[in-house]
Amino acid sequence: MSHRWLILAVLFLARMTMAFQFQSIASISPLIVSGYDVSFGDIGFLIGLYLAPGVLVAIPGGAIALRFGEKRIVALGIVLMLTGGVLTALVPNWEAMVAGRLLAGVGGVILNVVMTKMVVDWFAGREIATAMAIFINSWPVGIALALLLLPALAVSGGLPAAWWAVNLIIVIGLLAFVFLYRAPSVQATASGRIQFGKLPVYPLVLAGLIWAFYNTALAMVFSFSPALLNEMGWTLEGAGSITSTFMIVFSIAVPFGGMLADRTGRTGAIILIGLISFAVLMPVLSQVSAVGVTVIFILVGALFALAAGPIMSLPSEVLTPEARTFGMGVFFTIYYVVMMVAPRIAGSLVDWTGQTGWAIIFGAMMSVASIICLVLFNAARPKHGVVGAD
């Protein structure tokens, strides 16, 4: 294995621990609701809280890393994740869970933003599309593992068993990163300061909204499907397992979307296929049999995943190299704002209606919103090269 692929594996593992920790709340949400005497609106609040620091951290994250060193900042981020996780495990009350979740979220946001640049540094000009697809996959893989492992641990050993399992995974990721990661011999970013360049605000905001709404729809599946299926009569372990199947299928299919877009040039069409599949099929989930649930999860998991890579390529269509650092900060900030608010809205909708299925319907609405933004983006992006390019 060449150095860059080993480095990618390390970054994949470290980012996967973030996804595992993020998903820990939703994976065992029925037990948290009963154990802490909270509502599903509170569960949505906790889910969104993990990403809330991104509103403040995403834009200056690159500058902070340039100033203090990228490896140091990422290691600090993982330590913050671990600290938040330990606080949740040691102090079993709602206030400690909120504080631990917020602290861990700060670390997770730092990790996510800076590691994305690390991948670019190692693969710029060499299999960058493939590398980014693999890197993005760390998110659904971590979520699938959490759905598969944490419900069983929580049922057999209580909530503390689940919390300490999360912390163990984070420790493994921290050790791997600290001892195995190194910067490339030639950094892709020669300057030590951020260059703003010409920022195409309108299409960039639309690209950020497409990614944010897409991820909101996906979050409704792994955040509320376990509770919905449990409500429909599935066991907590069975609900977690079938939702994990969705995420596994999703993670397998993601690279194919990127490859199809690269080879055919039909980026918009591939994105539309994924978004439409979710908007049409997911709202009927609560109305079908167990076999129907399985079929929908596998089909939507495969088709919806195809859009991930092509959507992540949209900023590169409008950003010049000079504007890329700041522009990607704006892109991620939009994502974090939406992802902070949306789960709370979905959870409150569930509380108001008394039906968990409305969270899935909300996800379908987000998929439709993403389609609308895609149409507007296609009309707004430059027809020949990126904005401001020579």
C-alpha positions as CSV (number, residue, x, y, z in Angstrom):
1,M,0.0,0.0,0.0
2,S,1.4,3.4,-1.0
3,H,1.8,6.1,1.6
4,R,-1.2,8.1,0.5
5,W,-3.6,5.2,0.6
6,L,-2.4,4.3,4.1
7,I,-2.9,8.0,5.1
8,L,-6.4,7.9,3.6
9,A,-7.2,4.8,5.7
10,V,-6.1,6.6,8.8
11,L,-8.2,9.7,8.0
12,F,-11.1,7.4,7.2
13,L,-10.9,5.7,10.6
14,A,-10.6,8.9,12.5
15,R,-13.5,10.5,10.7
16,M,-15.5,7.3,11.2
17,T,-15.3,7.7,15.0
18,M,-17.0,11.1,14.6
19,A,-19.9,9.5,12.7
20,F,-20.1,6.7,15.3
21,Q,-20.3,9.3,18.1
22,F,-22.8,11.5,16.2
23,Q,-25.1,8.5,15.7
24,S,-24.9,7.2,19.3
25,I,-27.9,9.3,20.3
26,A,-30.2,8.3,17.5
27,S,-29.2,4.6,17.7
28,I,-30.6,4.2,21.2
29,S,-33.0,7.1,21.3
30,P,-36.0,5.1,22.8
31,L,-33.8,4.1,25.8
32,I,-32.6,7.7,26.2
33,V,-36.2,9.0,26.1
34,S,-37.2,6.6,28.9
35,G,-34.0,6.8,30.8
36,Y,-33.7,10.6,30.9
37,D,-37.4,11.3,30.8
38,V,-37.1,13.5,27.7
39,S,-39.0,14.0,24.4
40,F,-38.1,13.2,20.8
41,G,-37.8,17.0,20.3
42,D,-35.0,16.8,22.9
43,I,-33.5,13.9,21.0
44,G,-33.5,16.0,17.8
45,F,-31.9,18.9,19.8
46,L,-29.1,16.6,20.9
47,I,-28.6,15.3,17.3
48,G,-28.3,18.8,15.9
49,L,-26.3,20.1,18.8
50,Y,-23.3,17.9,17.8
51,L,-23.0,19.9,14.5
52,A,-23.9,23.3,16.0
53,P,-20.3,24.4,16.6
54,G,-19.7,24.2,12.8
55,V,-21.6,27.5,12.4
56,L,-18.7,29.2,14.2
57,V,-15.8,26.9,13.5
58,A,-16.1,25.9,9.8
59,I,-14.9,29.2,8.2
60,P,-11.9,30.0,10.5
61,G,-11.0,26.3,10.9
62,G,-8.5,26.4,8.0
63,A,-6.8,29.5,9.3
64,I,-6.5,28.0,12.8
65,A,-5.0,24.8,11.4
66,L,-2.5,26.8,9.3
67,R,-1.5,28.8,12.4
68,F,-1.0,26.0,14.9
69,G,-0.5,23.0,12.6
70,E,-3.1,20.7,11.1
71,K,-2.1,17.5,12.8
72,R,-2.1,19.2,16.2
73,I,-5.5,20.7,15.6
74,V,-7.1,17.5,14.4
75,A,-5.6,15.6,17.4
76,L,-7.0,18.3,19.7
77,G,-10.4,17.8,18.0
78,I,-10.4,14.1,18.7
79,V,-9.4,14.7,22.3
80,L,-12.4,17.1,22.7
81,M,-14.6,14.4,21.2
82,L,-13.3,11.9,23.8
83,T,-13.7,14.4,26.6
84,G,-17.3,15.0,25.7
85,G,-17.9,11.3,25.5
86,V,-16.3,10.6,28.9
87,L,-18.4,13.4,30.5
88,T,-21.6,11.8,29.1
89,A,-20.6,8.4,30.5
90,L,-19.5,9.5,33.9
91,V,-22.3,12.0,34.8
92,P,-25.7,10.4,33.9
93,N,-27.9,13.5,33.7
94,W,-29.4,15.6,31.0
95,E,-27.2,18.7,31.7
96,A,-24.0,16.6,31.4
97,M,-25.2,15.0,28.2
98,V,-25.9,18.4,26.6
99,A,-22.5,19.7,27.7
100,G,-20.7,16.6,26.6
101,R,-22.5,16.6,23.3
102,L,-21.5,20.2,22.6
103,L,-17.9,19.7,23.6
104,A,-17.6,16.6,21.4
105,G,-19.3,18.5,18.6
106,V,-16.6,21.2,18.7
107,G,-14.0,18.5,18.3
108,G,-15.9,16.7,15.5
109,V,-16.3,19.9,13.5
110,I,-12.6,20.7,13.7
111,L,-11.8,17.1,12.6
112,N,-14.2,17.2,9.7
113,V,-13.1,20.5,8.2
114,V,-9.4,20.1,8.5
115,M,-9.3,16.4,7.5
116,T,-11.1,17.3,4.2
117,K,-8.2,19.6,3.4
118,M,-5.7,16.9,4.3
119,V,-7.3,14.5,1.8
120,V,-7.0,17.2,-0.9
121,D,-3.3,17.8,0.1
122,W,-2.5,14.1,-0.4
123,F,-4.5,13.4,-3.5
124,A,-4.7,16.7,-5.5
125,G,-4.2,15.7,-9.1
126,R,-4.1,12.0,-8.3
127,E,-7.3,10.0,-7.9
128,I,-8.9,12.9,-6.0
129,A,-12.5,11.9,-6.9
130,T,-11.9,8.3,-5.7
131,A,-10.2,9.5,-2.5
132,M,-13.0,11.9,-1.7
133,A,-15.6,9.2,-2.3
134,I,-13.8,6.9,0.1
135,F,-13.3,9.6,2.7
136,I,-17.0,10.6,2.5
137,N,-17.9,7.0,3.1
138,S,-16.4,7.1,6.6
139,W,-19.7,8.9,7.6
140,P,-22.2,6.2,6.6
141,V,-19.9,3.4,7.7
142,G,-19.6,4.9,11.2
143,I,-23.3,5.4,11.4
144,A,-24.0,1.8,10.2
145,L,-21.6,0.5,12.9
146,A,-23.3,2.5,15.6
147,L,-26.7,1.3,14.5
148,L,-25.5,-2.3,14.5
149,L,-23.6,-2.3,17.8
150,L,-25.0,0.2,20.2
151,P,-28.6,-1.0,20.5
152,A,-27.4,-4.4,21.5
153,L,-24.9,-3.1,23.9
154,A,-27.4,-0.7,25.5
155,V,-30.1,-3.4,25.8
156,S,-27.7,-5.9,27.4
157,G,-25.5,-3.5,29.5
158,G,-27.5,-0.4,29.8
159,L,-26.7,3.1,28.5
160,P,-23.2,3.2,30.1
161,A,-22.1,0.2,28.0
162,A,-23.0,2.1,24.9
163,W,-21.3,5.4,26.0
164,W,-18.0,3.6,26.8
165,A,-18.1,1.7,23.5
166,V,-18.2,5.1,21.8
167,N,-15.2,6.3,23.8
168,L,-13.2,3.2,23.0
169,I,-13.8,3.7,19.3
170,I,-12.6,7.3,19.6
171,V,-9.4,6.2,21.5
172,I,-8.6,3.8,18.7
173,G,-9.0,6.6,16.1
174,L,-6.9,9.0,18.1
175,L,-4.0,6.5,18.5
176,A,-4.1,5.7,14.8
177,F,-4.0,9.3,13.8
178,V,-1.3,10.4,16.2
179,F,1.1,7.6,15.3
180,L,0.4,7.0,11.6
181,Y,-0.6,10.3,10.0
182,R,2.0,12.6,8.5
183,A,1.7,15.6,6.1
184,P,2.7,15.1,2.5
185,S,6.2,16.2,1.6
186,V,4.9,19.0,-0.6
187,Q,1.8,20.7,0.8
188,A,-0.9,21.5,-1.7
189,T,-1.3,24.9,-0.1
190,A,1.8,26.9,-0.4
191,S,0.6,30.1,1.3
192,G,0.2,30.3,5.0
193,R,-2.8,32.5,4.7
194,I,-6.4,32.3,3.4
195,Q,-7.0,34.0,0.0
196,F,-10.5,35.1,-0.6
197,G,-10.4,35.5,-4.3
198,K,-13.7,36.2,-6.1
199,L,-16.4,34.4,-4.3
200,P,-19.5,33.4,-6.3
201,V,-21.9,33.8,-3.4
202,Y,-25.2,32.8,-5.1
203,P,-24.2,29.5,-6.7
204,L,-22.0,28.6,-3.7
205,V,-24.9,29.1,-1.3
206,L,-27.1,27.0,-3.5
207,A,-24.4,24.2,-3.6
208,G,-24.2,24.4,0.2
209,L,-28.0,24.2,0.5
210,I,-28.1,21.1,-1.8
211,W,-25.6,19.3,0.4
212,A,-27.3,20.4,3.6
213,F,-30.8,19.4,2.5
214,Y,-29.4,16.1,1.1
215,N,-27.7,15.3,4.5
216,T,-30.9,16.4,6.4
217,A,-32.9,13.8,4.4
218,L,-30.3,11.2,5.1
219,A,-30.2,12.1,8.8
220,M,-33.9,11.5,9.1
221,V,-33.3,7.8,8.1
222,F,-30.6,7.0,10.6
223,S,-31.9,9.3,13.3
224,F,-35.6,8.4,13.4
225,S,-36.0,5.1,11.5
226,P,-35.0,3.0,14.6
227,A,-37.7,4.7,16.6
228,L,-40.3,4.5,13.7
229,L,-39.6,0.8,13.2
230,N,-39.7,0.2,17.0
231,E,-43.1,1.9,16.9
232,M,-44.2,-0.4,14.1
233,G,-43.4,-3.5,16.2
234,W,-39.8,-4.1,15.4
235,T,-37.4,-4.9,18.3
236,L,-34.8,-2.2,19.0
237,E,-32.1,-4.5,17.8
238,G,-34.0,-5.4,14.6
239,A,-34.8,-1.8,13.9
240,G,-31.1,-0.8,14.3
241,S,-30.0,-3.7,12.2
242,I,-32.2,-2.9,9.2
243,T,-31.4,0.8,9.4
244,S,-27.7,-0.3,9.5
245,T,-28.4,-2.3,6.3
246,F,-29.6,1.0,4.6
247,M,-26.3,2.7,5.6
248,I,-24.2,-0.3,4.5
249,V,-25.9,-0.3,1.1
250,F,-25.5,3.5,1.0
251,S,-21.8,3.3,1.8
252,I,-21.1,0.7,-0.9
253,A,-23.0,2.7,-3.6
254,V,-21.4,6.1,-2.9
255,P,-18.2,5.6,-5.0
256,F,-20.3,4.4,-8.0
257,G,-22.0,7.8,-8.1
258,G,-18.7,9.6,-8.3
259,M,-17.4,7.3,-11.0
260,L,-20.6,7.6,-13.1
261,A,-20.5,11.3,-12.9
262,D,-16.8,11.4,-13.9
263,R,-17.3,9.0,-16.8
264,T,-20.6,10.3,-18.2
265,G,-20.5,14.0,-17.3
266,R,-24.2,13.7,-16.2
267,T,-23.7,15.1,-12.7
268,G,-27.1,16.7,-12.5
269,A,-29.0,13.7,-13.8
270,I,-27.3,11.4,-11.3
271,I,-28.1,13.8,-8.4
272,L,-31.7,13.9,-9.5
273,I,-32.0,10.1,-9.6
274,G,-30.9,9.9,-5.9
275,L,-33.1,12.8,-4.7
276,I,-36.2,11.6,-6.5
277,S,-35.9,8.1,-5.2
278,F,-35.9,9.4,-1.6
279,A,-38.7,11.8,-2.1
280,V,-41.0,9.2,-3.7
281,L,-40.3,6.0,-1.8
282,M,-39.4,7.0,1.8
283,P,-42.8,8.6,2.7
284,V,-44.6,5.2,2.3
285,L,-42.2,3.4,4.7
286,S,-44.7,3.3,7.6
287,Q,-47.4,1.9,5.3
288,V,-45.6,-1.3,4.1
289,S,-44.8,-4.7,5.5
290,A,-41.4,-5.8,6.9
291,V,-40.5,-7.1,3.5
292,G,-41.5,-3.7,2.0
293,V,-39.4,-1.9,4.5
294,T,-36.4,-4.0,3.5
295,V,-36.9,-3.5,-0.2
296,I,-37.3,0.3,0.2
297,F,-34.2,0.6,2.4
298,I,-32.1,-1.3,0.0
299,L,-33.4,0.4,-3.1
300,V,-33.3,4.0,-1.7
301,G,-30.0,3.3,0.0
302,A,-28.4,2.4,-3.3
303,L,-30.0,5.2,-5.4
304,F,-29.8,8.0,-2.9
305,A,-26.1,7.3,-2.4
306,L,-25.3,8.0,-6.0
307,A,-25.9,11.7,-5.4
308,A,-23.3,12.2,-2.6
309,G,-20.1,12.4,-4.6
310,P,-21.6,14.5,-7.5
311,I,-23.0,17.0,-4.9
312,M,-19.6,17.3,-3.2
313,S,-18.1,18.2,-6.6
314,L,-20.4,21.2,-7.2
315,P,-18.3,23.8,-5.3
316,S,-15.3,23.0,-7.6
317,E,-17.5,24.1,-10.5
318,V,-17.8,27.6,-9.2
319,L,-14.7,28.2,-7.0
320,T,-11.3,29.3,-8.2
321,P,-8.2,27.8,-6.4
322,E,-7.7,31.2,-4.7
323,A,-11.2,31.2,-3.2
324,R,-11.4,27.5,-2.4
325,T,-10.3,27.6,1.3
326,F,-12.7,30.4,2.3
327,G,-15.4,29.1,-0.1
328,M,-15.4,25.6,1.3
329,G,-15.7,27.2,4.8
330,V,-18.9,29.0,3.6
331,F,-20.1,25.7,2.1
332,F,-19.6,23.8,5.3
333,T,-21.1,26.6,7.4
334,I,-24.4,26.4,5.5
335,Y,-24.4,22.6,6.0
336,Y,-23.8,23.0,9.7
337,V,-26.5,25.7,10.1
338,V,-29.1,23.5,8.5
339,M,-28.0,20.3,10.2
340,M,-28.1,22.1,13.6
341,V,-31.8,23.2,13.1
342,A,-33.4,20.4,11.1
343,P,-33.3,17.5,13.5
344,R,-34.9,19.7,16.2
345,I,-37.7,20.6,13.8
346,A,-38.2,17.0,12.9
347,G,-38.2,15.9,16.5
348,S,-40.7,18.6,17.4
349,L,-42.9,17.5,14.5
350,V,-42.9,13.9,15.8
351,D,-43.9,15.2,19.3
352,W,-46.6,17.4,17.8
353,T,-48.2,14.6,15.7
354,G,-47.4,11.7,17.9
355,Q,-46.1,9.8,14.8
356,T,-42.4,9.2,14.1
357,G,-43.2,8.7,10.4
358,W,-43.5,12.5,10.0
359,A,-39.7,12.7,10.5
360,I,-39.3,10.6,7.4
361,I,-41.8,12.7,5.5
362,F,-39.8,15.8,6.6
363,G,-36.7,14.1,5.1
364,A,-38.6,13.7,1.8
365,M,-39.5,17.4,1.9
366,M,-35.8,18.2,2.3
367,S,-35.0,16.0,-0.7
368,V,-37.5,18.1,-2.8
369,A,-35.9,21.3,-1.5
370,S,-32.6,20.0,-2.6
371,I,-34.0,19.3,-6.1
372,I,-35.2,22.9,-6.3
373,C,-31.8,24.3,-5.3
374,L,-30.2,22.0,-7.9
375,V,-32.3,23.5,-10.6
376,L,-31.4,27.0,-9.5
377,F,-27.7,26.1,-9.2
378,N,-27.6,24.7,-12.8
379,A,-29.1,28.0,-14.0
380,A,-26.7,30.1,-11.9
381,R,-23.3,28.4,-12.4
382,P,-20.9,29.7,-15.1
383,K,-21.2,27.9,-18.5
384,H,-17.4,28.0,-19.2
385,G,-15.1,27.3,-16.2
386,V,-15.3,28.5,-12.7
387,V,-16.2,32.0,-11.6
388,G,-13.2,34.2,-11.8
389,A,-11.0,31.7,-13.6
390,D,-8.7,32.8,-16.3
